[in-house]
Amino acid sequence: MKKAYIFPGQGSQFPGMGKDLYEQHEEVKQLFDKADEILGFSITTVMFNGTDEELKQTKVTQPAIFLHAVAQAAVAKDFKPDMVAGHSLGEFSALVASKVLRFEDGLRLVSKRALAMQAACEANPSTMAAILGLEDAKVEEICASIDGEVVVAANFNCPGQLVISGTNRGIEIACEKMKEAGAKRALPLPVGGAFHSPLMKPAEEELAKAISETTFSQGICPIYQNVDARPHTDPEEIKQNLIQQLTAPVRWTQSVQAMIADGATHFIECGPGKVLQGLVKKIDRNAEVSSAE
């Protein structure tokens, strides 16, 4: 029986997140205090007392989810992962939990990533949309058929649930074509830009510099990375995959399938919400899922 610890990405934040962990564990309190110091503002205050709107600010969202997930892993009972994976942003939490990255370095990278993504969004207005009820190959085929616009499959979340990413006009055209092809739904998402698409190239270049200057160590277990859904332990490979992640699709379905093929029977989610547990069950009904305790 192998345990896979999984870490969520953007969108799983909620007001009051992490407060219970902070109040119950001195170790968590120290992490939160350190985060306030590194970021130069009190993320703790926003997480505990902020509104939905305040939590949606780019400089807040990504560090908040990262901090919550890392804190939960730090105090989880019997935290002995056989493997880890994170959805997009969650990959950074997974790398800290599995001892590839130091907490301080992980937080600095996440903060830089958030601000670089925000700048890329502002420079090139763009968006994303969720496509439900179409086969992966069909979604990719429709994206490739749209001329003169950037439209790509960005998140392979589970069979029949993909997110596409691209220019505003490209996504508009794609949503119409997806519905014509039989998609149950094609919903534009309330996001600031086209994450995991070529439009994030400026952010990727900025993050690459920060990652190249950061120390990555040998972790305690393999991490299944978004870019290729394969297990990695080599720090240099992990770095390269992390850089490519911003412009490449999140292969979550394939990552979960690969972990199951390699013996994972129990998926434990560390971080706010239960989104990933739901996706794992849709990928394989027999997988056991739970939140970290």
PEZI-V885960 format. One line per field, one symbol per residue. phi: phi as a letter, one per 40 degrees, with the letter a starting at -180 (. if undefined). Layout:
phi = ???
This chain:
phi = .bbbcbbcbdhccacgcgccccccbcccdccccccdcccgaccdccccbccdccccddccdccccdcdccccccbccfcbccababcfddccccccccgcbcdccdcccccccccccccccccadaabacbbgbcdccccccdccccgbcabcbbccadgbbbbaicdcdcdccccccccchccabbcbcbcaccfadccdccccccdcccccbcbbcccacbccdcbfbcbbcdccddcccccdcbbccccdccccccccchcbbbbcbhcgbdccccdcccadcccbaccb
